[in-house]
Amino acid sequence: MVHQYKLNGYNIVLDTCSGSVHVVDDVAYDIIALYKEKSADEIAEEISTKYSSEGVTKQDCLDCIEDVKSLEQMQKLYTPDTYADMAFDFKNRNTVLKAMCLHVAHTCNLNCEYCFASQGKYHGVRALMSFEVGKRALDFLIENSGTRHNLEVDFFGGEPLMNWDVVKQLVAYAREQEKIHNKNFRFTLTTNGILIDDDVIGFSNREMSNVVLSLDGRKEVHDRLRKDYAGKGSYDIIVPKFKEFVERRGNKSYYMRGTFTHANTDFTNDIFHMADMGFTELSMEPVVCAPSDASALTEADLPVLFEQYEILAKEMIKRKREGRPFTFYHYMLDLKHGPCIYKRISGCGSGTEYVAVTPTGDIYPCHQFVGDEKYLLGNIYDGISNTEVQNEFKLCNAYARKECDDCWAKLYCSGGCAANSYHATGKITGIYEYGCELFKKRIECAVMLQIADEV
């Protein structure tokens, strides 16, 4: 499958099944568009006429067509989709756990209006995970990880710093178990920053492989929705703490993670604001909420958002050339050493390789399903009992959705987020069309950034 588009002065042709990327001139671009529709003579006649003022002859066009044919024979253009046969019945594949989202706190000290987790309660009651439950969760992960050496745990909430002592105890316990079971734990902390202090910074910078710091950008944007229970914005409290955290972190991984809504479709200004403050690892996600919510993105927002993604990509090129680069999470794309085809087909592994655990030890496919009893998989004491739902997730892949059959981006998104699909359509194999459009735009920009780095 071939996808063609023009962006930032480049004529880009993606051969999606081979992963080949071609940057071509106008003549080749138009020839490739017609290659499967018309004969060589018809194409040469049409294109030579179109570009006659530029001295393009029919023979030039025929030579270009031969080049296209050679690329096709080398399976670098119009490569057939042979991966559909590889998307075998994923229900029969062997999977082991590799990652866990550990909900150490179902409570929060902020009252963010757009919170998908109902201000950290996940539509339930406020709760903190005990050390005993967390310990058992880590044991469950080890027991179900097979021979896998590297394991990942994300301390999540609500706000995990509201249960900080338990977090530290669990890290210490995991470090003890590493030696016993030949495992290596990589920890991530996701926090709103309110309770960050010297102890949090020091411990996290020693033990956390990654930290995710929640900041929506400009003060007026951030404080509009990310308020405490007294209605006061949190920007002035957290920004100084984030600056110290990142400065002391050195070269270790972190992300500033923001959310944009209908109220700030000019979200690039929020990204640039964070970059201007010295933060270089940035992420800005579209809000996930009910269509009736005032924060929800609308169809009218789509062209604005497309333009914003282009503005962002062009500014990133400019700043990199000026010696002040920053990274945007959704533009991180490895065209040469990316995920293997099985990973591209199967996606994130939610419900099979990755699970979320609540403060009481219940297991869900991921954090976005927590509280939905339909997707309760089991618990850390008795194991997975809801195998029917787990099998549903095993079958949730890029080839399980008919709507994806003719989509050029399916091997980049693996069919999309199961949770977003569920919330949009009522089933995990549905299609969240709005999210698809945004994703495809981001991939186009990410590929263009790679091209700009090469020229």
Phi, psi and chi 1 to 4 in degrees:
 res  aa     phi    psi   chi1   chi2   chi3   chi4
   1 MET       -  135.8 -172.6 -178.8  -55.8      -
   2 VAL  -113.2  136.2  167.5      -      -      -
   3 HIS  -124.0  127.2  175.5   62.7      -      -
   4 GLN  -118.2  139.9  -63.3 -179.3 -121.3      -
   5 TYR  -159.3  160.5   65.7  101.0      -      -
   6 LYS  -115.1  132.0  -63.9  173.8 -179.6  -78.4
   7 LEU  -155.6  129.4 -177.5   57.2      -      -
   8 ASN    56.0   35.6 -162.1   28.3      -      -
   9 GLY    86.7   -0.9      -      -      -      -
  10 TYR  -102.8  138.9  -60.6  110.7      -      -
  11 ASN   -96.7  110.1  -63.9  -26.4      -      -
  12 ILE  -112.5  133.2  -58.3  170.5      -      -
  13 VAL  -125.3  119.2 -179.1      -      -      -
  14 LEU  -103.4  128.0  -58.1 -177.9      -      -
  15 ASP   -98.9   98.3 -175.0   58.5      -      -
  16 THR   -69.4  -30.2   60.1      -      -      -
  17 CYS   -81.9  -22.4  -71.3      -      -      -
  18 SER   -97.8  -19.3   71.1      -      -      -
  19 GLY    84.0    4.1      -      -      -      -
  20 SER   -72.5  141.7  -60.9      -      -      -
  21 VAL  -122.3  127.6  178.6      -      -      -
  22 HIS  -121.0  133.5  -52.6  -83.4      -      -
  23 VAL  -110.8  118.8 -177.4      -      -      -
  24 VAL  -128.4  167.9  -60.8      -      -      -
  25 ASP   -83.0  177.6   61.2   18.8      -      -
  26 ASP   -62.3  -39.2  -69.0  -22.0      -      -
  27 VAL   -63.8  -50.0  170.8      -      -      -
  28 ALA   -63.6  -37.2      -      -      -      -
  29 TYR   -59.7  -46.2 -172.3   86.8      -      -
  30 ASP   -70.7  -35.4  -71.2  -10.5      -      -
  31 ILE   -65.1  -43.5  -74.4  174.8      -      -
  32 ILE   -61.5  -36.7  -69.5  169.8      -      -
  33 ALA   -64.8  -28.7      -      -      -      -
  34 LEU  -100.0   -8.2  -63.4  172.7      -      -
  35 TYR   -55.5  -39.7 -178.6   74.4      -      -
  36 LYS   -91.2   -2.8  -71.7  -66.1 -173.6  178.4
  37 GLU  -105.8  -27.7  -61.4  176.6    5.6      -
  38 LYS  -135.2  166.0  -61.9 -175.2  177.2 -177.9
  39 SER   -74.0  165.2   69.5      -      -      -
  40 ALA   -60.0  -43.9      -      -      -      -
  41 ASP   -64.6  -41.2  -76.5  -21.8      -      -
  42 GLU   -63.3  -42.6  -71.0  173.0  -31.1      -
  43 ILE   -65.2  -46.4  -64.9  171.2      -      -
  44 ALA   -61.1  -40.5      -      -      -      -
  45 GLU   -65.1  -46.8 -177.1   66.6   35.1      -
  46 GLU   -66.0  -46.5  179.5  176.6  -25.8      -
  47 ILE   -73.7  -38.6  -60.0  -58.0      -      -
  48 SER   -65.1  -35.2   62.2      -      -      -
  49 THR   -66.9  -44.1  -60.3      -      -      -
  50 LYS   -61.3  -38.2  179.6  178.4  178.7  178.9
  51 TYR  -109.8   23.7  -68.2   97.7      -      -
  52 SER   -60.7  -36.3   60.2      -      -      -
  53 SER   -65.5  -17.6   63.1      -      -      -
  54 GLU   -99.4    7.9  -61.3  176.5   28.4      -
  55 GLY    81.0   15.8      -      -      -      -
  56 VAL   -80.7  124.0  174.9      -      -      -
  57 THR   -98.9  168.8   67.0      -      -      -
  58 LYS   -63.6  -36.6 -172.2  173.2 -179.7  178.6
  59 GLN   -66.4  -37.8 -173.9   58.1   49.5      -
  60 ASP   -56.2  -44.0  -68.2  -27.2      -      -
  61 CYS   -66.4  -41.4  -64.7      -      -      -
  62 LEU   -64.0  -37.9  -69.9  171.3      -      -
  63 ASP   -63.7  -40.8  -69.6  -18.2      -      -
  64 CYS   -65.5  -39.7 -177.0      -      -      -
  65 ILE   -61.1  -38.3  -68.0  168.5      -      -
  66 GLU   -63.7  -38.5  -77.1  -59.6  -49.8      -
  67 ASP   -63.6  -41.5  -69.5  -21.5      -      -
  68 VAL   -63.4  -41.5  171.6      -      -      -
  69 LYS   -61.9  -40.1 -175.4 -178.9  -66.2 -174.4
  70 SER   -63.2  -41.9  -64.8      -      -      -
  71 LEU   -63.9  -36.9  -70.8  171.1      -      -
  72 GLU   -64.7  -42.8 -179.2 -178.2   22.1      -
  73 GLN   -66.0  -31.7  -68.7  169.7  -13.9      -
  74 MET   -83.1    3.7  -68.7 -173.2  -70.0      -
  75 GLN    56.1   48.5  -66.1 -161.6  -17.4      -
  76 LYS  -118.1   -2.1  -67.0 -175.0  177.2 -178.6
  77 LEU  -145.9  141.6  -93.8 -179.1      -      -
  78 TYR    54.7   35.8  -57.8  103.8      -      -
  79 THR   -65.9  129.7  -53.8      -      -      -
  80 PRO   -66.5  150.6   22.7  -32.6      -      -
  81 ASP   -83.0   93.8 -174.2   -8.5      -      -
  82 THR   -91.4   -0.9   58.6      -      -      -
  83 TYR   -82.1  -16.8  -58.0  128.7      -      -
  84 ALA   -57.5  -37.7      -      -      -      -
  85 ASP   -70.9  -23.2  -67.1  -25.0      -      -
  86 MET   -79.9  -19.1  -62.5  173.8   66.7      -
  87 ALA   -79.9   58.9      -      -      -      -
  88 PHE   -63.8  178.1   49.9   80.7      -      -
  89 ASP   -60.5   96.0 -175.3   -3.5      -      -
  90 PHE   -63.6  -12.9  -90.0   46.8      -      -
  91 LYS   -63.5  -27.0 -176.2  169.5   61.2  177.3
  92 ASN   -92.7   -2.4  -65.7  -32.6      -      -
  93 ARG   -77.3  152.2   62.3 -179.5  170.6  147.0
  94 ASN   -86.4  126.9  -67.7  -40.1      -      -
  95 THR  -126.6  146.6   58.1      -      -      -
  96 VAL  -127.2  156.0  -64.7      -      -      -
  97 LEU   -70.7  138.9  -83.1 -177.0      -      -
  98 LYS  -127.8  -16.5   66.2  175.8 -175.9  179.6
  99 ALA  -149.1  151.4      -      -      -      -
 100 MET  -143.4  133.1  177.7  176.4  -75.0      -
 101 CYS   -96.2  108.4 -175.0      -      -      -
 102 LEU   -97.0  107.6 -152.6   54.0      -      -
 103 HIS   -81.5   83.8  -70.1 -136.6      -      -
 104 VAL   -76.9  -14.2  -67.1      -      -      -
 105 ALA  -145.7  114.4      -      -      -      -
 106 HIS   -98.1   58.9  -88.1 -168.0      -      -
 107 THR  -162.1  161.0 -173.3      -      -      -
 108 CYS  -149.3  153.0 -168.1      -      -      -
 109 ASN   -98.2    5.9   43.9   17.2      -      -
 110 LEU  -117.8  163.5  -70.8 -176.8      -      -
 111 ASN  -127.9   56.8 -170.2   28.4      -      -
 112 CYS   -65.3  129.0  -54.7      -      -      -
 113 GLU   -65.9  -30.4  -68.1 -177.2   21.0      -
 114 TYR   -95.3    9.9   55.4   41.6      -      -
 115 CYS   -61.6  118.7 -178.7      -      -      -
 116 PHE   -67.7  -20.1   76.9   92.0      -      -
 117 ALA   -96.1   18.6      -      -      -      -
 118 SER    54.1   55.6 -175.9      -      -      -
 119 GLN    55.4   35.6  -72.4   68.7   47.4      -
 120 GLY    90.7  -10.1      -      -      -      -
 121 LYS   -85.1  -14.5  -57.9 -172.3  -59.5  -66.1
 122 TYR    52.9   43.0  -70.7   84.9      -      -
 123 HIS    61.6   20.6  -51.6  -73.1      -      -
 124 GLY  -122.1 -138.7      -      -      -      -
 125 VAL  -109.7  156.3  -63.0      -      -      -
 126 ARG   -67.8  140.2  -62.8 -173.0 -176.4  -81.7
 127 ALA  -159.7  152.4      -      -      -      -
 128 LEU  -118.0  140.0  -63.5  177.2      -      -
 129 MET   -74.7  133.7  180.0  177.3  -75.5      -
 130 SER   -79.8  161.7   67.6      -      -      -
 131 PHE   -60.9  -37.9  169.9   67.9      -      -
 132 GLU   -62.5  -43.1  -71.1   71.6   22.9      -
 133 VAL   -66.4  -44.7  170.7      -      -      -
 134 GLY   -62.5  -40.4      -      -      -      -
 135 LYS   -60.7  -45.5  175.1  176.5  174.0  -69.2
 136 ARG   -64.3  -36.0  175.4   58.7 -157.9  145.7
 137 ALA   -62.5  -43.2      -      -      -      -
 138 LEU   -65.8  -38.8  -65.7  177.7      -      -
 139 ASP   -62.1  -41.2  -71.4  -20.0      -      -
 140 PHE   -60.9  -42.5 -179.8   86.1      -      -
 141 LEU   -62.4  -45.7  174.9   57.1      -      -
 142 ILE   -62.4  -45.8  -67.9  170.3      -      -
 143 GLU   -63.3  -28.7  -68.5  163.1    5.8      -
 144 ASN  -107.7   16.4  -69.5  -84.6      -      -
 145 SER   -99.3    0.6   62.9      -      -      -
 146 GLY    57.9 -136.0      -      -      -      -
 147 THR   -90.3    4.2   58.6      -      -      -
 148 ARG   -61.9  131.6 -173.6  176.8 -178.4   88.7
 149 HIS   -86.9  -46.2  178.4   63.7      -      -
 150 ASN   -91.3  125.4  -66.9  -46.6      -      -
 151 LEU  -123.2  147.9  -56.9  177.5      -      -
 152 GLU  -122.9  136.6  -60.3  175.4   16.4      -
 153 VAL  -133.7  127.3  174.4      -      -      -
 154 ASP  -108.6  118.4 -177.1    6.1      -      -
 155 PHE   -80.4  116.7  -67.6  109.1      -      -
 156 PHE  -133.1  170.5 -157.3   70.2      -      -
 157 GLY  -149.2 -148.7      -      -      -      -
 158 GLY    37.3 -153.3      -      -      -      -
 159 GLU  -115.9  106.6  173.8   47.1   49.9      -
 160 PRO   -63.4  -24.9   20.0  -31.3      -      -
 161 LEU   -69.1  -12.8  -65.8 -171.3      -      -
 162 MET   -74.2   -5.8  -64.4 -178.2   74.4      -
 163 ASN  -134.1   43.3 -158.4   10.3      -      -
 164 TRP   -63.6  -40.9 -179.5 -123.5      -      -
 165 ASP   -60.6  -38.6  -75.1  -17.5      -      -
 166 VAL   -67.5  -38.8  166.9      -      -      -
 167 VAL   -56.2  -47.9  169.8      -      -      -
 168 LYS   -64.7  -39.7  -68.1 -165.7  -68.2 -176.2
 169 GLN   -63.3  -40.3  -68.5  174.9   51.8      -
 170 LEU   -68.6  -36.9  -68.9  174.2      -      -
 171 VAL   -63.2  -44.6  169.7      -      -      -
 172 ALA   -61.4  -42.3      -      -      -      -
 173 TYR   -63.2  -44.0  175.7   73.9      -      -
 174 ALA   -62.2  -38.6      -      -      -      -
 175 ARG   -63.6  -35.3  -65.7  -59.5 -177.1 -145.3
 176 GLU   -65.1  -40.8  -66.2  173.1   -3.1      -
 177 GLN   -72.9  -24.6  -61.2  -53.8  -57.8      -
 178 GLU   -54.6  -46.5  -74.2  179.4  -33.5      -
 179 LYS   -68.6  -35.8  -54.8  176.0 -176.3   66.6
 180 ILE   -72.1  -40.1  -61.5  170.5      -      -
 181 HIS  -109.8    7.0  -60.8  -76.6      -      -
 182 ASN    56.8   52.0 -171.7   31.1      -      -
 183 LYS  -120.3  159.3  -57.4  -66.0 -177.5 -177.9
 184 ASN  -130.6  116.8  175.4   58.8      -      -
 185 PHE   -92.0  133.5  -81.1   93.3      -      -
 186 ARG  -113.5  119.3  -69.2  171.4   49.2   86.5
 187 PHE  -104.5  145.3  -65.5  108.9      -      -
 188 THR  -126.8  140.7  -62.9      -      -      -
 189 LEU  -117.7  127.5  174.6   69.5      -      -
 190 THR  -112.2  120.5  -59.7      -      -      -
 191 THR  -142.7  150.1  177.4      -      -      -
 192 ASN   -84.5   -8.8   62.9   30.4      -      -
 193 GLY    92.2  -12.2      -      -      -      -
 194 ILE   -57.8  -41.7  -63.6  -65.9      -      -
 195 LEU   -98.1   10.6  -64.2  177.4      -      -
 196 ILE   -62.4  131.5  -72.9  176.0      -      -
 197 ASP  -141.6 -173.1   58.6   17.0      -      -
 198 ASP   -61.0  -38.6 -172.5   68.6      -      -
 199 ASP   -65.0  -44.4  179.3   50.6      -      -
 200 VAL   -61.4  -45.3  169.9      -      -      -
 201 ILE   -63.4  -48.9  -66.4  173.8      -      -
 202 GLY   -62.6  -47.4      -      -      -      -
 203 PHE   -66.0  -45.5 -176.0   87.0      -      -
 204 SER   -63.7  -38.6  -62.8      -      -      -
 205 ASN   -73.9  -15.7  -72.6  -12.2      -      -
 206 ARG   -87.7  -41.5  -71.1 -167.0  -54.7  -86.6
 207 GLU  -109.2  -25.0  -62.7  -71.8   -5.0      -
 208 MET   -90.7  121.3  -58.5  -65.1  168.3      -
 209 SER   -66.8  -27.4  -62.4      -      -      -
 210 ASN  -148.9  150.1 -161.6    5.7      -      -
 211 VAL  -130.6  141.0  -67.4      -      -      -
 212 VAL  -116.2  118.4 -179.1      -      -      -
 213 LEU  -111.0  123.1  -50.9  172.8      -      -
 214 SER   -86.6  114.2  -62.9      -      -      -
 215 LEU  -147.9  126.7  178.8   65.5      -      -
 216 ASP   -90.9    2.2  -78.4   -5.0      -      -
 217 GLY   114.6 -128.5      -      -      -      -
 218 ARG   -57.7  149.3  -66.1  162.2  -70.1  179.2
 219 LYS   -55.5  -45.2  175.8  178.1  168.0   60.2
 220 GLU   -68.8  -30.8   61.7  -87.8   19.9      -
 221 VAL   -74.1  -49.0  169.9      -      -      -
 222 HIS   -60.3  -47.9 -180.0   93.2      -      -
 223 ASP   -73.8  -14.3  -76.8  -10.7      -      -
 224 ARG   -63.8  -38.0 -177.1 -174.4  -62.4  120.3
 225 LEU  -120.1  -24.9  -62.8  176.9      -      -
 226 ARG   -98.8   81.8  -62.0 -171.9   65.4   83.3
 227 LYS  -115.6  161.7  -56.0  173.8 -177.1  176.7
 228 ASP   -84.7 -176.7   61.9   20.8      -      -
 229 TYR   -74.3   -9.9  -79.2   85.4      -      -
 230 ALA   -91.3   -0.7      -      -      -      -
 231 GLY    87.0   11.9      -      -      -      -
 232 LYS   -95.4  135.2 -176.7  178.7  179.6 -179.0
 233 GLY   -65.4  155.8      -      -      -      -
 234 SER  -104.9   -0.7   55.1      -      -      -
 235 TYR   -55.9  -50.9 -179.6   95.4      -      -
 236 ASP   -65.9  -24.7  -70.5  -23.4      -      -
 237 ILE   -78.3  -44.6  -63.3  172.5      -      -
 238 ILE   -89.1  -30.5   64.9  173.7      -      -
 239 VAL   -60.5  -46.8  167.1      -      -      -
 240 PRO   -59.8  -36.4  -23.4   34.8      -      -
 241 LYS   -68.1  -41.2  -65.1 -177.1  177.0 -173.8
 242 PHE   -63.3  -40.2  -74.3  167.3      -      -
 243 LYS   -61.4  -45.1  -74.0 -177.3  176.1  180.0
 244 GLU   -65.9  -42.9 -178.3 -177.7   -0.8      -
 245 PHE   -55.1  -52.5 -156.2  148.5      -      -
 246 VAL   -68.2  -40.4  170.1      -      -      -
 247 GLU   -60.8  -42.4 -178.2  178.8   -7.2      -
 248 ARG   -77.2  -18.2  -71.3  172.1   56.6 -179.1
 249 ARG   -73.5  -23.8 -166.7  159.1  177.0   79.4
 250 GLY    69.3 -127.6      -      -      -      -
 251 ASN   -92.6    4.5  -66.2  -35.5      -      -
 252 LYS   -74.9  152.7  -64.9 -168.4   74.2  172.5
 253 SER   -67.4  144.0  -63.5      -      -      -
 254 TYR  -157.4  164.6   76.0   94.0      -      -
 255 TYR  -142.1  134.0  -93.0  102.5      -      -
 256 MET   -84.0  118.6  -49.8  -56.9  -59.8      -
 257 ARG  -115.5  113.8 -163.6  -86.2 -172.4 -157.6
 258 GLY  -114.6  169.6      -      -      -      -
 259 THR  -127.7  132.6  -61.2      -      -      -
 260 PHE  -108.7  149.5   66.3   82.7      -      -
 261 THR  -129.9 -174.8   72.2      -      -      -
 262 HIS   -59.1  -24.9  178.3   65.0      -      -
 263 ALA   -79.6  -19.1      -      -      -      -
 264 ASN  -137.9   63.2   64.9  -49.4      -      -
 265 THR   -68.1  -11.4   52.3      -      -      -
 266 ASP   -88.0   45.1   62.3  -21.2      -      -
 267 PHE   -63.0  -17.4   67.4   88.0      -      -
 268 THR   -60.2  -31.7   56.9      -      -      -
 269 ASN   -65.4  -29.4  -70.0  -48.1      -      -
 270 ASP   -73.8  -38.8  -63.6  -62.9      -      -
 271 ILE   -64.4  -45.8  -65.4  174.4      -      -
 272 PHE   -64.8  -34.3  -59.0  150.9      -      -
 273 HIS   -61.2  -44.9  173.0   72.1      -      -
 274 MET   -66.5  -40.4  -69.9 -170.8  -79.4      -
 275 ALA   -63.2  -39.3      -      -      -      -
 276 ASP   -67.1  -23.3  -70.1  -19.1      -      -
 277 MET   -82.8   -3.7  -72.5 -165.7  -67.8      -
 278 GLY   104.7   -1.2      -      -      -      -
 279 PHE   -81.2  128.8  -59.6  120.0      -      -
 280 THR  -114.0  -11.9   59.1      -      -      -
 281 GLU  -111.6  103.5  -48.8  -56.9  -47.4      -
 282 LEU  -125.4  146.9  -50.6  177.5      -      -
 283 SER  -143.0  138.9  173.2      -      -      -
 284 MET  -138.6  114.3 -173.3   67.0   72.1      -
 285 GLU  -104.8  145.6  -50.9  -84.0  -12.5      -
 286 PRO   -69.2  142.8   21.8  -30.5      -      -
 287 VAL   -62.9  146.0   68.3      -      -      -
 288 VAL  -115.5  109.8  176.7      -      -      -
 289 CYS  -158.7  173.6   61.1      -      -      -
 290 ALA   -65.2  144.9      -      -      -      -
 291 PRO   -57.1  -26.4  -24.3   33.9      -      -
 292 SER   -78.9  -11.8   58.4      -      -      -
 293 ASP   -70.3  141.1 -166.0  -58.0      -      -
 294 ALA   -63.2  -22.2      -      -      -      -
 295 SER   -83.1  -13.3  -63.3      -      -      -
 296 ALA   -63.3  140.5      -      -      -      -
 297 LEU   -73.8  146.1  -61.9  167.9      -      -
 298 THR  -114.9  168.2   68.6      -      -      -
 299 GLU   -60.0  -35.5  -73.4  -61.8  -41.9      -
 300 ALA   -66.3  -22.1      -      -      -      -
 301 ASP   -76.3  -22.8  -68.4  -27.0      -      -
 302 LEU   -55.7  -52.7  -95.4 -179.1      -      -
 303 PRO   -61.5  -32.4   17.2  -28.9      -      -
 304 VAL   -65.0  -43.9  177.5      -      -      -
 305 LEU   -67.6  -39.2  -61.2  177.5      -      -
 306 PHE   -56.9  -44.9  -69.2  165.4      -      -
 307 GLU   -63.5  -39.2 -178.0 -177.8   23.1      -
 308 GLN   -62.2  -41.9  -72.5  -70.1  -63.5      -
 309 TYR   -63.4  -36.2  -79.5  122.7      -      -
 310 GLU   -68.6  -42.9  -69.1 -171.3   12.5      -
 311 ILE   -58.3  -43.2  -70.3  171.3      -      -
 312 LEU   -61.2  -47.8  171.9   59.3      -      -
 313 ALA   -61.5  -43.5      -      -      -      -
 314 LYS   -65.9  -38.1  -67.1  172.4 -176.1  177.2
 315 GLU   -68.5  -35.6 -179.5   67.4   12.7      -
 316 MET   -63.8  -39.8  -71.1  177.3   67.5      -
 317 ILE   -62.0  -46.1  -66.4  170.1      -      -
 318 LYS   -60.4  -48.4  175.1  176.4  175.6  -70.3
 319 ARG   -68.6  -34.4  -68.3 -166.4 -177.7 -150.2
 320 LYS   -64.0  -40.5 -175.5  172.4 -176.2  177.7
 321 ARG   -70.0  -22.6  -69.7  171.1  177.5  170.1
 322 GLU   -87.0   -3.2  -66.8  171.8  -10.9      -
 323 GLY    85.0   20.3      -      -      -      -
 324 ARG  -134.5   62.8   48.9 -167.2 -171.5  113.3
 325 PRO   -75.2  160.6   31.3  -37.0      -      -
 326 PHE  -143.0  160.7   65.4   85.8      -      -
 327 THR  -104.7  138.0  -62.0      -      -      -
 328 PHE  -115.3  123.9 -179.6   60.9      -      -
 329 TYR   -52.2  -46.0  178.8   78.6      -      -
 330 HIS   -75.4   -5.8  -74.7  -59.3      -      -
 331 TYR  -103.9    7.4  -72.4  171.1      -      -
 332 MET   -79.9  108.1  -66.1  177.4   66.8      -
 333 LEU  -141.7  120.1 -175.6   63.8      -      -
 334 ASP  -101.4  103.6 -172.0  -15.4      -      -
 335 LEU   -80.1  -13.3  -65.1  173.4      -      -
 336 LYS  -106.9  -32.6  -62.9  178.7 -179.4  177.4
 337 HIS  -134.5   45.9  -53.0   98.7      -      -
 338 GLY   -78.3 -170.5      -      -      -      -
 339 PRO   -60.5  148.3  -20.2   30.9      -      -
 340 CYS   -66.7  165.9   69.1      -      -      -
 341 ILE   -64.2  -34.2 -173.0   57.8      -      -
 342 TYR   -64.8  -38.0  -68.7  105.9      -      -
 343 LYS   -69.1  -39.1 -175.7   62.7  179.1  174.6
 344 ARG   -62.9  -35.5  -72.8  174.6  179.4 -113.2
 345 ILE   -74.6  -44.4  -68.2  171.6      -      -
 346 SER   -86.1  -22.5   62.3      -      -      -
 347 GLY    84.3 -149.0      -      -      -      -
 348 CYS   -73.8  -18.5   70.8      -      -      -
 349 GLY    84.0   14.8      -      -      -      -
 350 SER   -58.2  137.0   58.8      -      -      -
 351 GLY    82.0  -10.4      -      -      -      -
 352 THR  -126.7  -57.6   55.7      -      -      -
 353 GLU  -100.5  -13.0  -60.7  172.1  -45.4      -
 354 TYR  -138.8  133.6  163.9   81.8      -      -
 355 VAL  -139.4  163.5  -64.8      -      -      -
 356 ALA  -113.8  141.8      -      -      -      -
 357 VAL  -122.7  128.9  176.8      -      -      -
 358 THR   -84.0  171.9   71.4      -      -      -
 359 PRO   -59.9  -22.1  -29.2   38.0      -      -
 360 THR   -95.2   -2.5   58.4      -      -      -
 361 GLY    96.6    6.1      -      -      -      -
 362 ASP   -71.6  148.8  -74.3  -22.0      -      -
 363 ILE  -113.4  131.0  -59.7  173.5      -      -
 364 TYR  -126.8  161.1  -71.2   87.8      -      -
 365 PRO   -60.7  -36.9  -24.6   35.1      -      -
 366 CYS  -163.2  175.5   84.6      -      -      -
 367 HIS   -62.3  -26.6   62.5  -75.6      -      -
 368 GLN   -79.7   -6.9  -68.7 -158.5   58.7      -
 369 PHE  -102.5   -7.3  -71.5   96.3      -      -
 370 VAL   -59.2  132.2  168.8      -      -      -
 371 GLY    96.2  -14.4      -      -      -      -
 372 ASP   -92.9  103.4 -171.7  -27.2      -      -
 373 GLU   -60.6  -25.0  -67.0  -54.9  -58.7      -
 374 LYS   -59.8  -29.6  176.3 -177.5  176.0 -177.6
 375 TYR  -108.3   20.0  -74.5   98.7      -      -
 376 LEU   -72.1  116.8  175.1   60.5      -      -
 377 LEU   -85.3  -29.9  -67.0  176.4      -      -
 378 GLY   158.0 -147.9      -      -      -      -
 379 ASN  -148.5  168.4   61.6   65.7      -      -
 380 ILE   -74.1   -9.4   55.0  176.3      -      -
 381 TYR   -93.1  -43.7  -54.1  101.7      -      -
 382 ASP  -101.7  -10.3  -56.0  -43.5      -      -
 383 GLY    87.8 -166.7      -      -      -      -
 384 ILE   -79.7  118.9  -56.2  -64.4      -      -
 385 SER  -110.1  -26.9   56.4      -      -      -
 386 ASN   -89.0   69.9 -166.1  -12.7      -      -
 387 THR   -69.5  -23.9   54.2      -      -      -
 388 GLU   -62.2  -45.1 -178.4  178.9   -8.5      -
 389 VAL   -69.2  -40.1  165.3      -      -      -
 390 GLN   -61.6  -40.3 -172.8  173.6   56.9      -
 391 ASN   -63.9  -33.4  -73.1  -22.3      -      -
 392 GLU   -61.9  -39.2 -174.6 -179.5   -4.1      -
 393 PHE   -72.7  -32.8  -85.2   84.9      -      -
 394 LYS   -63.0  -31.0  -76.8 -173.8  177.8 -178.4
 395 LEU   -89.1   -0.5  -72.3  166.4      -      -
 396 CYS   -85.8   95.8 -173.5      -      -      -
 397 ASN  -142.9 -178.2   60.7   66.9      -      -
 398 ALA   -65.3  -18.6      -      -      -      -
 399 TYR  -106.3   10.2  -70.4   85.5      -      -
 400 ALA   -92.4   -5.5      -      -      -      -
 401 ARG  -116.8  116.6  -59.7  164.7  167.4   88.7
 402 LYS   -59.9  -31.8  -69.2 -177.1  178.6  179.1
 403 GLU   -64.2  -19.2  -62.5   92.6  -25.7      -
 404 CYS   -89.0   -8.5  -63.1      -      -      -
 405 ASP   -52.3  -44.9  -74.8  -10.2      -      -
 406 ASP  -104.3   18.8  -61.2  -38.2      -      -
 407 CYS   -92.6  126.3  179.2      -      -      -
 408 TRP   -67.4  -19.7   63.3  -91.9      -      -
 409 ALA   -96.5    3.0      -      -      -      -
 410 LYS   -63.9  -28.7   65.6 -175.7  175.7 -173.6
 411 LEU   -85.7   -1.1  -67.0 -180.0      -      -
 412 TYR   -96.9  -32.0  -66.5   96.0      -      -
 413 CYS  -107.7  -11.1   78.3      -      -      -
 414 SER    58.9   26.4  -53.2      -      -      -
 415 GLY    96.0   -5.2      -      -      -      -
 416 GLY    91.7  178.0      -      -      -      -
 417 CYS   -76.1  124.9  170.8      -      -      -
 418 ALA   -62.9  -37.7      -      -      -      -
 419 ALA   -67.1  -44.3      -      -      -      -
 420 ASN   -62.4  -39.4  -74.1  -12.9      -      -
 421 SER   -63.5  -42.8  -64.5      -      -      -
 422 TYR   -63.2  -45.5  172.9   61.4      -      -
 423 HIS   -69.6  -25.5  -66.4  138.1      -      -
 424 ALA   -87.5  -32.4      -      -      -      -
 425 THR  -125.2  -12.1   69.2      -      -      -
 426 GLY    89.9    1.2      -      -      -      -
 427 LYS  -145.8  148.0   55.6 -177.7 -179.2  178.4
 428 ILE   -74.1  -17.2   63.6  172.2      -      -
 429 THR   -98.0   14.4   54.2      -      -      -
 430 GLY   -78.7 -175.0      -      -      -      -
 431 ILE  -124.4  123.5  -66.9  -65.7      -      -
 432 TYR   -89.0   89.4  175.3   40.9      -      -
 433 GLU   -60.1  -39.8  -66.3 -178.1    5.2      -
 434 TYR   -60.8  -46.5 -161.1  103.8      -      -
 435 GLY   -63.4  -34.3      -      -      -      -
 436 CYS   -61.1  -44.7  -71.1      -      -      -
 437 GLU   -63.0  -42.3  -66.1  -56.1  -47.9      -
 438 LEU   -65.7  -41.3  -67.0  179.4      -      -
 439 PHE   -62.2  -46.1 -178.9   88.1      -      -
 440 LYS   -61.5  -38.1  -73.1 -173.8  -78.3 -170.9
 441 LYS   -64.8  -41.0 -172.3   61.7 -177.1 -179.1
 442 ARG   -64.4  -38.9  -68.8 -165.4  -64.2 -101.8
 443 ILE   -65.4  -42.0  -70.1  -63.7      -      -
 444 GLU   -57.9  -43.6  -72.4 -176.0  -18.3      -
 445 CYS   -68.5  -38.8  -69.6      -      -      -
 446 ALA   -64.2  -40.9      -      -      -      -
 447 VAL   -64.8  -43.0  170.8      -      -      -
 448 MET   -59.9  -38.5 -174.5  -84.7  -72.1      -
 449 LEU   -62.3  -40.3  -80.9  170.8      -      -
 450 GLN   -62.1  -41.3  -63.4  -85.5  -40.9      -
 451 ILE   -63.2  -44.8  -68.3  168.1      -      -
 452 ALA   -60.8  -30.7      -      -      -      -
 453 ASP   -70.2  -25.3  -81.5  -15.9      -      -
 454 GLU   -88.8  -20.9  -62.3  -70.3  -26.7      -
 455 VAL   -99.0      -  -62.1      -      -      -
